[in-house]
Amino acid sequence: MFGDDGEATLAKEAWQVLLPETKLEPDRQHDFDTLAELGTVSHVRVSVFPDGGISRVRLFGRPA
């Protein structure tokens, strides 16, 4: 994941928002059906504020 210059190749591209900030509730399963149309997605970054932790993140899709 590093280029010839040692810099991370993913850092060169800006992250796009797949799901806008969403309020979550504790001890509950959340399903999100409406996502932004970004085309093929190869990586997903999850940001949690404040940091309360996440038990697990499952992403479903199909190979491009």
Phi, psi and omega in degrees: 000008178247141179281183181297331181274002179086355181275141179298129183291330179290332181292340181284339182254141179283143176284140176253151183275117178271322179223122181294168178308131185224131178286131180246160179242148180289155176053046182211145175272132180245132176244134180239115182259336184259107179240159178293146178278093183254356185084213182289132180243128181253337181220152178227132176249132179248123177247130182239123179225131346292162186289094177255354179089161178226134178291309177197156176235126177242130179240132180245140179190195177221151183299141178271000000 
